[in-house]
Amino acid sequence: MQPSEHGQHGFGTLAVHAGSPHDPVTGAVIESTDESDQISLSTTYAQTAVGQPVGAYEYTRSSNPNRDNFENCIAALEKAKYALAFSSGSATTAIILQSLATGSHVVSVSDVYGGTHRYFTKVAKAHGVHVTFTPSIELDVEALIKPETKLVWIETPSNPTLSLVDISAVAEIAHKHGILVVVDNTFMSPYIQNPLSHGADIVVHSVTKYINGHSDVLMGVAAFNSDDLKERLGFLQNAIGAVPGAFDCWLAHRGVKTLHLRAREASKNGKMVAEALAASPLVRAVNYPGLDSHPQRKIALKQHRDGLGGGMLSFRIAGGKAAAERFCAATKIFTLAESLGGVESLVELPASMTHMGIPKEQREAAGVFDDLVRISCGVEEGEDLVKDVMAALKKVAGESNGTATNGNGTA
Ligand SMILES: *Cc1c(COP(=O)(O)O)cnc(C)c1O
């Protein structure tokens, strides 16, 4: 499918066909591993004369057919002119920050991915880029802008409290001052949310999560429309060299072909689990943007395809940290592990795992309490996931009651 045809097609058609030309020699529908070397593992490409490569490729860091195909697909799915792939989501963030001149200033939502927070506070500072964090960016952004502000960084929904940012409201203010807006869209995936359509200038993903979707590739991608960004970020992609390998690009490209199916199913499951949790007396609060009770449900309806809530949710369990820890050990289908967005369901305790590095007061101010459990719903049967969560809640409550009774008995 030619890029000029992309506009005529829906998401699922693009996911399957964008960046997936048939092999011109064999007609192979899928880039194969046969002797025609279509997973292009070669690091270098022959030249017929000095400076005249046989095809479009010279050296794999600069460009590679499998990376090109993957990038073309993501550009189509994010409604972008360009996409650039990197060796991880973190490398993508690093390269965008590296593209700023020394002395630049960034305004960011406070609730960013832990690794993003680490890069902003510990690495960007070392090359003279300073970041101001705000918990209420829609209200504060204008007041926080300085003459040297070059970037606004948004993550919506936030991790792990699933609060939302109105992208177009923030972009309108940033653009008045000539400032670029970046949105980390990892949690929603390009199926549910397309930040460029709401005024963002760059959308970034940890491909490791929903886009690859099978928990077996580490990769990142940035997509945008500006020729100037293509020039600057493309230069850094090659100059810094934090690029994904050909095989990983091939795997992630295969993964993304089912993104629409996986994202729909994960959202359906997320909603079923969120509703069951919200109705349970053993749960203190549920954070899920697909519920009408979510305080920013209106933003979800505006920004998310069909108002979908995605596969991620978090909840505060009754019984404190001990109950939260026991819950994570009690689920049978949900595996206790970090990460998200794969076909398999995962559970974790942010305060003790992904967000442990953030000081307790700061963490709790952002809603990350010791009893907060984060769930990534996979694509198993929703009924089974609900049963698993309910059984684990009941088991934890039973154990707590048992302990209390025994305690009383001996007192
Ligand atoms: C995982 C993640 C990242 C970092 O991506 P890696 O591929 O692990 O480097 C960035 N942002 C969000 C929201 C993530 O979940």
The ligand as a Gaussian input file, in Angstrom:
#p B3LYP/6-31G(d) Opt

LIG

0 1
 C        7.733000       1.664000      29.466000
 C        7.445000       3.110000      29.263000
 C        8.432000       3.997000      28.802000
 C        9.865000       3.559000      28.558000
 O        9.962000       2.650000      27.529000
 P       11.104000       1.502000      27.426000
 O       10.791000       0.876000      26.138000
 O       10.932000       0.612000      28.621000
 O       12.415000       2.218000      27.475000
 C        8.069000       5.312000      28.585000
 N        6.818000       5.747000      28.821000
 C        5.852000       4.929000      29.283000
 C        4.489000       5.472000      29.557000
 C        6.122000       3.586000      29.517000
 O        5.166000       2.778000      29.998000

